[in-house]
Amino acid sequence: MKRLIALCLTTFLAVSVAYADKSKGFFQESFGNYQDELKTAKQDGKDGVFVFFMMDECPFCDKMEKTILSQPDVQAYFKQHFSNFIFDIEGDVEVTDFMGKVKKQKEIAEKDFRVRATPVMIFFDLTGKPVARYTGATRNKEEMLLLGKFVVEKQYEKMTFEQYKRQAKE
């Protein structure tokens, strides 16, 4: 059993590191316990947790990682305000969700958050509650930064992101 746990942890870390390298340090490494990640985010004074749901061979995920999440100003803003994690929607690695339940990544993605296409970006508050969701790749880094600002300013309590974008253009 210990070998199986060690193998799962090693696999999870290898996948996390591979994707973290792809976007040049945007994502933090996780040991798969998102309850602990929430505690750390609180201790670090973050506004919440950002989770990038992806899958291998997703051209839109790849585009986001290479052209948007690799931008220094996007990285700086998101690192300042959020704990940032990548989540493989096809993953068989067991992780602990925000509520303390141990499940496979793909079960959490499909059953808990109904992620079927990628990328999906979900922002969670510091209690683990999803507060904003964006499906698909953002058009550019400006839209990504605006999405982050939308969450930091808690505008999701008043309006949709589309309304917020329209207001920002005025």
N, C-alpha and C positions, 0 to 999 in steps of 0.2 A: 504494500500500500504506500509506503514511504517513497519507493521508487516511482510509482505512478504520479504521486503528488509532485515530486521533484521534476519529473518529465513534463508534466503539465505546466508547471511554473517556468521551466526553462523554455518551453515552446512559446508561452505567452510573452515572456521577456524578449525572445528573439524576434517575434512578430512586432512587438512594440518598438524595439530598437530599429528594426528595418524601416518601419514607417516614419519613425522620428527622424532618421537620417534623410529620408526622402524630402522632407519639408524643412530640413536644416534647423532642427531644434525647436520647432513650434510646439510639439507635443511633449508632455512629461511622461516619464516611465511610470507605470503603475504595477503594483504587485497583485492587482486584481481584487482588491477590497475597496469598493467605492464608498463604504461607510467611513473607512479611515481617510479616504481622499477628501470627503466632506469636512471631517475634523481638521485636517491639515489646511484646507482652503479657509476655514474660519480662523484658525490660528494665524494664518498668513495675511489676514485682512482682505481677502478676495471678495468680489461681489457675487461670485457663483462658480459653477463648474460648466465648462463647455465640452460637449462630446461630439466628435466627428464620426458618424456612422459611415463605414465604407466597406468595400469588398475588393478583392483582387480583380484585376482586369477591368476596373471601372474607369473609363476614359475621363469622365467628369471629375472623379476623385483625384485622379492623376493631375489633371489640369489645375484643380484648386491647389493641390500641394505644391506644384512646380511654379505656378505664376502668381498665386495670391498669398498662401500661407508662408511662403518663403520670403515675403517682403519684410524688411526690417521694421517699418512703422506698424504693420499689422501684428508682427510678433511682439513688439514692445507693448502695444496697447492691450493685446490679449493676455500677455504674461502679467501685466500690471493688475488687470481686473479679474482674471479667471484662472482656474486650474484647468489645463487643456489636455484632453485625452482622445486617443483614437480607439475606435471600437469596430472590430471585424464582425459584420453581420452573419458571416458564414462560419464563425469560429466555434470550435468544439471545446475550447478551454472554459473551465468552470471558474466563475468569478462571483464575488459577493456584491449584490446590488445595493442600492442606497437604503433599502429597507432591511438588509441583513440576510436576505435569502440567497442561497448558493444555487446558481443556474449556469447553464452554458451560455456563452455570448449570443449565439444564434437564437436561443429561446428568449432571452431578454429583448433582443432587437425585434423579433417577430411578434411575440406575444404581448410584451409589456408596452412597446412603443410603436408597433405596427410599421416597422421599417421594411419596405419591400423593394424600393429602388434607392440608389445611392447617387451622390452623398445626401445624407440628412444630418443637419446640425441641430442639436437640441441644447438649450441652455437650461441649467437647473439652479434653483436658489440654494441657499445654504442648509435647507432642510431636505434637499433631494427632490423637491417638487419641480417638474418641468414647467418653465415659465414662457419659453419662446421656442418655436420650431421653424426651421427653414429647410425646404426640400429643394434639392438641386444645387448646382454651382452658382455662386454669386457672379455677377457680370465682370466685376473688377475689384481691386483692393478698396476702392472708395465705398462700394456697396458693402463690403465685408466690414469695414470700419464703422459704417453707419449702423449695421446690424448689431455690432458690439455695443455701440453707444445707445441704441434703442433699449438694450437689456440693462446696461449700467444705470441709465436714467429711469428705469422701470416704466417706460412708456407703454409696455405691453399691458399695463393695468388700465390704460385709457383708450388705446387704439391698436389697429393692426400695423404690421410693419409696412405694408403698402401705403397706408394713410400717413405714417411717419415719413416715409420717403417723399411723398408728394409735398408734405409740409416743409421738409428740408430743402426742396427745390425752390420754394417761394421766396 
